[in-house]
């Protein structure tokens, strides 16, 4: 029997984000008789390290240092990087200097790397059909596009979440909530770009519609706390810090009757959405076609949840689910079934292994893949309608207000993108300086 091939999985950090969580799930589920996983953080450590080490996976951190990264890549047969998609020269330079010839990327935000280093990438993997669609619009369809550009969702371990999660009543009691009153929750990272003001601004309307509602904001940032204060909401909501512990996280999801979602930058996949859905919790989200918008791909409007684009109809959509237990059950079951089909970690990891084998074997011939080209084409045709769906039509005034919020969020997104570019340029300069010093 041939020896296991070493796969180095690389990310910027080992933090709490869905990207890192998905990477860890893949690393832990690789077939160890065929692949030996090694996980490398380019810049910072994080809480995911403990999960990896508990699963027997080798972990290292380069701390932005080219020499250290070269040491960590020694002996790797293939590198799989999980990155934002834009140019970051550190890893390509390390691959060149260590002789690693196969570089696969999971392109988290569908960004385009227009540097010469892009030619080193054997395959671009996108976290959603939405990201693949937009990327193709930006770069055209160079042949063979489908062979080098594929969708590979981040996996969600639904079975583990279900094993860890208590029943809803027990979960509410454990958090100090009234088990006989409805609970609506936002769960995610404490980052302003992961919050739209919509999630705060809808709360007064929701309280009017559901006077006994309980509202839980996990990962609330200082700016969102200030906004809640201006709306006199601080006595009517519960803030909770973001969590990494899977059992605590499962309890938070299970306590909710409805989960709400809305990010300034949208979702390139939406792991938090999918985790709620896995536990049969319906979701209310919004459409952000000016940014990432995979939430409308993950949440089927009127089937697994609702899409609403203004604080008032957003609150109405949440109230609709709170007031209709049977609809919640139907949506919840459909949501869990979708996650089981689309995001099954064993299926997705086996498919990823087939991609590794394909490129380690020379990358010739076609590779069967799901979603296939027919599914991609169907989504391309359906996306404009998906992006436009909403709980109810907006009034003229609501359209103006929603448009104003959209412009504010677009400005925030562009500012964040500019900062990311500046960071990448600084990293480029450091990597070039290090490479020059090495020569």
C-alpha positions as CSV (number, residue, x, y, z in Angstrom):
1,X,0.0,0.0,0.0
2,X,1.3,3.5,-0.9
3,X,2.0,5.9,1.9
4,X,-0.4,8.6,2.9
5,X,0.0,11.9,1.0
6,X,0.6,15.0,3.2
7,X,-2.0,17.7,2.7
8,X,-1.3,21.0,4.2
9,X,-4.5,23.0,5.0
10,X,-3.7,26.7,5.4
11,X,-5.7,29.6,6.7
12,X,-4.9,33.1,7.9
13,X,-5.9,32.3,11.5
14,X,-7.5,29.5,13.5
15,X,-10.3,31.7,14.8
16,X,-14.0,31.3,15.3
17,X,-15.2,32.0,11.8
18,X,-17.1,29.5,9.6
19,X,-14.2,29.2,7.2
20,X,-11.9,27.9,9.9
21,X,-14.6,25.7,11.3
22,X,-15.2,24.1,7.9
23,X,-11.5,23.6,7.3
24,X,-11.1,21.9,10.7
25,X,-14.1,19.6,9.9
26,X,-12.4,18.6,6.6
27,X,-9.0,18.0,8.3
28,X,-10.5,15.8,11.0
29,X,-12.4,13.7,8.5
30,X,-9.7,13.1,5.9
31,X,-9.1,9.4,5.3
32,X,-5.8,8.9,7.3
33,X,-4.9,5.8,5.4
34,X,-4.6,8.0,2.2
35,X,-4.0,11.5,3.5
36,X,-2.0,13.0,6.3
37,X,-3.5,16.4,7.3
38,X,-1.3,19.2,8.5
39,X,-3.0,22.6,9.4
40,X,-1.0,25.9,9.2
41,X,-2.1,29.3,10.3
42,X,-0.4,32.0,8.3
43,X,-0.6,34.8,10.8
44,X,-2.3,34.0,14.1
45,X,-3.3,31.1,16.3
46,X,-6.8,30.7,17.6
47,X,-9.2,28.4,19.5
48,X,-9.6,25.9,16.6
49,X,-6.1,24.6,17.4
50,X,-7.4,22.6,20.4
51,X,-10.0,20.8,18.2
52,X,-7.3,19.9,15.7
53,X,-4.8,18.6,18.2
54,X,-7.5,16.6,20.0
55,X,-8.1,14.9,16.7
56,X,-4.4,14.1,16.2
57,X,-3.8,16.7,13.5
58,X,-0.4,18.5,13.4
59,X,-0.8,22.2,13.8
60,X,1.7,25.1,13.3
61,X,1.7,28.9,12.9
62,X,4.0,30.9,10.6
63,X,3.2,34.2,12.3
64,X,3.6,35.9,8.9
65,X,7.2,34.7,8.6
66,X,8.3,33.2,5.3
67,X,11.2,31.2,6.7
68,X,8.8,29.6,9.3
69,X,6.2,28.9,6.7
70,X,8.8,27.1,4.5
71,X,9.6,24.9,7.5
72,X,6.0,24.1,8.1
73,X,5.4,23.2,4.4
74,X,8.3,20.8,4.3
75,X,7.2,17.5,2.9
76,X,3.7,18.5,1.8
77,X,2.5,16.9,-1.4
78,X,-0.4,19.3,-1.8
79,X,-1.5,22.6,-0.2
80,X,-5.1,23.6,0.2
81,X,-5.5,27.3,1.3
82,X,-8.7,28.8,2.6
83,X,-8.4,32.5,1.9
84,X,-10.4,35.6,0.9
85,X,-9.4,35.2,-2.7
86,X,-7.3,38.3,-3.3
87,X,-3.6,38.2,-3.7
88,X,-1.4,37.3,-0.7
89,X,2.1,36.4,-1.8
90,X,3.4,34.7,1.3
91,X,2.0,31.2,0.6
92,X,2.8,31.1,-3.2
93,X,6.4,32.2,-2.4
94,X,6.7,29.5,0.2
95,X,5.3,26.9,-2.2
96,X,7.8,27.9,-4.9
97,X,10.7,27.7,-2.5
98,X,9.7,24.3,-1.1
99,X,8.8,22.8,-4.5
100,X,5.1,22.2,-3.7
101,X,3.6,21.9,-7.1
102,X,-0.2,21.6,-6.3
103,X,-2.0,24.5,-4.7
104,X,-5.8,24.4,-4.3
105,X,-7.7,27.3,-2.9
106,X,-11.1,27.7,-1.2
107,X,-12.0,31.2,-2.3
108,X,-14.0,32.5,0.6
109,X,-15.4,35.7,-0.8
110,X,-15.1,35.1,-4.6
111,X,-12.4,37.7,-5.0
112,X,-10.2,37.7,-8.1
113,X,-6.4,37.3,-7.8
114,X,-5.0,39.2,-10.8
115,X,-1.4,38.7,-9.9
116,X,1.0,36.2,-11.7
117,X,0.7,33.9,-8.6
118,X,-2.9,33.0,-9.7
119,X,-1.4,30.7,-12.4
120,X,0.0,28.5,-9.6
121,X,-3.5,27.6,-8.4
122,X,-4.7,24.2,-9.7
123,X,-8.3,24.7,-8.7
124,X,-10.4,27.5,-7.3
125,X,-13.2,26.2,-5.0
126,X,-16.1,28.6,-4.1
127,X,-18.3,28.3,-1.0
128,X,-21.5,28.9,-3.0
129,X,-23.1,29.0,-6.4
130,X,-23.5,32.7,-5.9
131,X,-19.8,33.3,-5.5
132,X,-18.9,31.2,-8.5
133,X,-21.5,33.0,-10.6
134,X,-20.1,36.4,-9.7
135,X,-16.5,35.4,-10.2
136,X,-17.3,34.1,-13.7
137,X,-19.0,37.5,-14.4
138,X,-15.8,39.2,-13.4
139,X,-13.3,37.0,-15.2
140,X,-15.3,35.7,-18.1
141,X,-15.3,32.0,-18.9
142,X,-11.8,30.9,-19.8
143,X,-11.7,27.3,-20.9
144,X,-11.9,24.9,-19.3
145,X,-13.7,27.0,-16.7
146,X,-15.7,24.2,-15.1
147,X,-12.6,22.0,-14.6
148,X,-10.6,24.7,-12.7
149,X,-13.5,26.5,-10.9
150,X,-15.9,24.5,-8.8
151,X,-18.3,24.9,-5.8
152,X,-17.3,23.1,-2.6
153,X,-19.4,24.1,0.4
154,X,-18.0,24.2,3.9
155,X,-19.4,21.2,5.7
156,X,-21.7,21.3,8.8
157,X,-21.6,18.5,11.3
158,X,-25.3,18.3,11.8
159,X,-25.2,15.0,13.6
160,X,-22.8,16.3,16.2
161,X,-24.8,19.5,16.8
162,X,-28.0,17.4,17.3
163,X,-26.2,15.1,19.8
164,X,-25.0,18.1,21.8
165,X,-28.2,20.1,21.7
166,X,-30.7,19.8,24.6
167,X,-34.5,20.2,23.9
168,X,-35.7,23.8,23.4
169,X,-37.3,24.1,26.9
170,X,-34.1,22.9,28.7
171,X,-31.9,25.1,26.5
172,X,-34.0,28.2,27.3
173,X,-33.9,27.5,31.1
174,X,-30.2,26.9,31.0
175,X,-29.8,30.4,29.5
176,X,-32.1,32.0,32.0
177,X,-35.0,32.6,29.6
178,X,-38.7,31.9,30.2
179,X,-39.3,28.6,28.4
180,X,-43.0,29.5,27.8
181,X,-42.1,32.7,25.8
182,X,-40.8,32.9,22.3
183,X,-37.1,33.5,21.8
184,X,-35.5,35.1,18.7
185,X,-31.8,35.1,18.3
186,X,-28.9,36.3,16.3
187,X,-25.8,34.1,16.5
188,X,-22.4,34.9,15.0
189,X,-19.0,36.6,15.4
190,X,-18.6,39.9,17.2
191,X,-17.7,41.9,14.1
192,X,-19.5,44.9,12.8
193,X,-19.3,43.7,9.2
194,X,-21.3,40.6,10.3
195,X,-24.1,42.9,11.6
196,X,-26.6,45.0,9.6
197,X,-28.4,47.7,11.5
198,X,-31.5,46.0,10.3
199,X,-31.2,43.4,13.1
200,X,-31.3,46.1,15.7
201,X,-33.8,48.3,14.0
202,X,-36.4,45.6,13.5
203,X,-36.6,44.9,17.3
204,X,-39.0,47.7,18.3
205,X,-41.4,46.5,15.5
206,X,-41.1,42.9,16.7
207,X,-41.8,43.8,20.3
208,X,-45.0,45.6,19.1
209,X,-46.1,42.6,17.2
210,X,-45.0,40.0,19.8
211,X,-45.0,41.7,23.2
212,X,-43.8,38.7,25.1
213,X,-40.9,38.0,22.7
214,X,-37.4,37.5,24.1
215,X,-34.4,38.6,22.0
216,X,-30.9,37.2,22.2
217,X,-28.0,38.8,20.4
218,X,-24.8,36.6,20.4
219,X,-21.7,38.4,19.4
220,X,-23.0,41.9,19.9
221,X,-20.5,44.6,19.2
222,X,-20.1,47.9,21.1
223,X,-21.5,49.9,18.1
224,X,-24.6,47.6,18.0
225,X,-25.0,48.0,21.8
226,X,-24.9,51.8,21.4
227,X,-27.5,51.6,18.6
228,X,-29.7,49.4,20.8
229,X,-29.3,52.0,23.6
230,X,-30.5,54.8,21.3
231,X,-33.6,52.7,20.5
232,X,-34.2,52.1,24.3
233,X,-33.8,48.4,23.8
234,X,-31.1,47.5,26.3
235,X,-33.7,46.4,28.9
236,X,-35.5,44.3,26.4
237,X,-32.7,42.3,24.8
238,X,-30.0,39.9,26.1
239,X,-26.4,40.2,24.8
240,X,-24.2,37.1,24.9
241,X,-20.6,36.8,23.9
242,X,-19.6,34.7,20.9
243,X,-18.7,31.2,21.8
244,X,-16.4,28.5,20.4
245,X,-17.5,25.6,22.6
246,X,-19.7,23.3,20.4
247,X,-22.0,22.2,23.3
248,X,-22.7,25.8,24.4
249,X,-23.3,26.8,20.7
250,X,-25.7,24.0,20.2
251,X,-27.6,25.1,23.3
252,X,-27.8,28.7,22.0
253,X,-29.2,27.6,18.6
254,X,-31.7,25.1,20.2
255,X,-33.0,27.8,22.6
256,X,-34.2,29.9,19.7
257,X,-37.6,29.6,18.0
258,X,-36.4,31.7,15.1
259,X,-32.8,32.7,14.1
260,X,-32.2,36.0,12.4
261,X,-29.3,36.9,10.1
262,X,-28.1,40.0,8.3
263,X,-24.5,41.0,7.5
264,X,-23.1,44.2,6.0
265,X,-20.9,42.0,3.7
266,X,-23.6,39.4,3.2
267,X,-22.7,35.7,3.4
268,X,-20.4,33.8,1.0
269,X,-22.0,30.6,2.4
270,X,-23.5,31.2,5.8
271,X,-22.3,28.5,8.3
272,X,-24.2,30.1,11.2
273,X,-27.4,29.9,9.1
274,X,-26.8,26.3,8.2
275,X,-26.1,25.3,11.8
276,X,-29.4,26.8,12.9
277,X,-31.2,25.0,10.1
278,X,-29.5,21.7,11.0
279,X,-31.3,22.0,14.4
280,X,-34.6,22.6,12.7
281,X,-34.7,26.3,13.5
282,X,-36.2,28.4,10.7
283,X,-34.3,31.6,9.6
284,X,-35.3,35.1,8.7
285,X,-32.6,36.8,6.6
286,X,-32.2,39.6,4.1
287,X,-31.0,39.9,0.5
288,X,-27.8,41.8,-0.2
289,X,-27.2,41.6,-4.0
290,X,-24.6,44.4,-3.8
291,X,-22.4,42.2,-1.6
292,X,-22.1,38.5,-0.9
293,X,-25.6,37.0,-1.1
294,X,-25.4,33.3,-0.5
295,X,-27.9,33.6,2.3
296,X,-30.7,33.6,-0.4
297,X,-29.1,30.4,-1.8
298,X,-29.0,28.8,1.7
299,X,-32.4,29.9,2.9
300,X,-35.2,28.9,0.5
301,X,-37.8,31.7,0.9
302,X,-41.1,30.3,2.0
303,X,-39.7,26.8,2.4
304,X,-36.9,26.9,5.1
305,X,-37.4,30.6,6.2
306,X,-38.2,34.1,5.0
307,X,-36.3,36.9,3.3
308,X,-37.1,40.5,4.3
309,X,-35.3,43.7,3.4
310,X,-36.6,46.4,5.8
311,X,-37.0,46.5,9.6
312,X,-40.8,46.5,9.5
313,X,-41.4,43.5,7.1
314,X,-38.4,41.8,8.7
315,X,-40.2,42.0,12.1
316,X,-43.4,40.8,10.4
317,X,-41.6,37.8,9.0
318,X,-40.2,36.9,12.4
319,X,-43.6,37.4,14.0
320,X,-45.2,35.2,11.3
321,X,-43.0,32.3,12.4
322,X,-43.4,33.0,16.1
323,X,-47.2,33.0,15.8
324,X,-47.4,29.9,13.6
325,X,-45.8,26.8,15.4
326,X,-46.8,24.5,12.6
327,X,-45.1,26.7,10.0
328,X,-42.0,26.7,12.2
329,X,-42.0,22.9,12.3
330,X,-42.5,22.6,8.6
331,X,-39.8,25.1,7.8
332,X,-37.5,23.6,10.4
333,X,-37.8,20.1,9.0
334,X,-37.2,21.3,5.4
335,X,-34.2,23.3,6.7
336,X,-32.6,20.3,8.4
337,X,-33.2,18.1,5.3
338,X,-31.4,20.7,3.1
339,X,-28.4,20.8,5.4
340,X,-28.2,17.0,5.5
341,X,-28.2,16.8,1.7
342,X,-26.1,19.8,0.8
343,X,-23.5,20.1,3.6
344,X,-22.9,16.5,4.8
345,X,-19.3,16.5,6.0
346,X,-18.5,12.9,4.9
347,X,-19.8,13.4,1.4
348,X,-18.0,16.8,1.0
349,X,-14.7,15.5,2.4
350,X,-14.8,12.4,0.1
351,X,-15.4,14.7,-2.8
352,X,-12.5,16.9,-1.8
353,X,-10.3,13.8,-1.5
354,X,-11.2,12.9,-5.1
355,X,-10.0,16.4,-6.1
356,X,-6.7,15.8,-4.3
357,X,-6.3,12.4,-6.0
358,X,-7.1,14.0,-9.4
359,X,-4.4,16.6,-9.1
360,X,-1.9,14.4,-7.5
361,X,-2.4,12.0,-10.4
362,X,-1.6,14.7,-13.0
363,X,-5.1,16.4,-13.3
364,X,-5.9,14.8,-16.6
365,X,-9.4,13.8,-17.7
366,X,-12.7,14.9,-16.3
367,X,-13.7,14.7,-12.6
368,X,-17.3,14.1,-11.7
369,X,-18.5,16.8,-9.3
370,X,-21.5,18.1,-7.4
371,X,-22.9,20.6,-8.0
372,X,-22.5,19.8,-11.7
373,X,-22.6,22.2,-14.6
374,X,-26.3,21.8,-15.1
375,X,-27.0,22.8,-11.5
376,X,-24.7,25.8,-11.9
377,X,-26.5,26.9,-15.1
378,X,-29.9,26.5,-13.5
379,X,-28.8,28.7,-10.5
380,X,-27.5,31.3,-12.9
381,X,-30.9,31.6,-14.5
382,X,-32.8,31.6,-11.1
383,X,-30.5,33.9,-9.2
384,X,-32.1,37.3,-10.1
385,X,-35.5,36.1,-8.9
386,X,-33.9,34.6,-5.7
387,X,-32.2,37.9,-4.9
388,X,-35.4,39.9,-5.4
389,X,-37.7,37.8,-3.2
390,X,-39.0,39.3,0.0
391,X,-41.7,38.8,2.7
392,X,-43.9,41.5,1.3
393,X,-43.5,44.4,-1.2
394,X,-42.1,47.6,0.4
395,X,-44.0,50.8,0.6
396,X,-42.6,53.9,-1.1
397,X,-41.1,55.2,2.1
398,X,-39.7,51.8,3.0
399,X,-38.0,51.6,-0.4
400,X,-36.3,54.9,0.3
401,X,-35.2,53.8,3.8
402,X,-34.0,50.5,2.6
403,X,-32.1,52.2,-0.3
404,X,-30.4,54.5,2.2
405,X,-29.3,51.6,4.4
406,X,-28.1,49.8,1.3
407,X,-25.9,52.8,0.4
408,X,-24.5,53.0,4.0
409,X,-23.7,49.3,4.0
410,X,-22.1,49.5,0.5
411,X,-19.8,52.3,1.8
412,X,-18.9,50.2,4.8
413,X,-18.2,47.2,2.6
414,X,-16.0,49.3,0.2
415,X,-14.0,50.7,3.2
416,X,-13.5,47.2,4.5
417,X,-12.3,46.1,1.0
418,X,-9.9,49.0,0.9
419,X,-8.4,48.0,4.2
420,X,-8.1,44.4,3.1
421,X,-6.2,45.5,-0.1
422,X,-3.9,47.7,2.1
423,X,-3.2,44.8,4.3
424,X,-2.5,42.6,1.4
425,X,-0.1,45.1,-0.1
426,X,1.7,45.3,3.2
427,X,2.0,41.5,3.3
428,X,3.3,41.6,-0.2
429,X,6.0,44.0,0.7
430,X,7.0,41.9,3.7
431,X,7.1,38.7,1.7
432,X,9.2,40.2,-1.1
433,X,11.6,41.6,1.5
434,X,11.9,38.3,3.2
435,X,12.4,36.5,-0.2
436,X,15.1,39.0,-1.2
437,X,16.9,38.5,2.1
438,X,16.8,34.8,1.6
439,X,18.4,35.1,-1.8
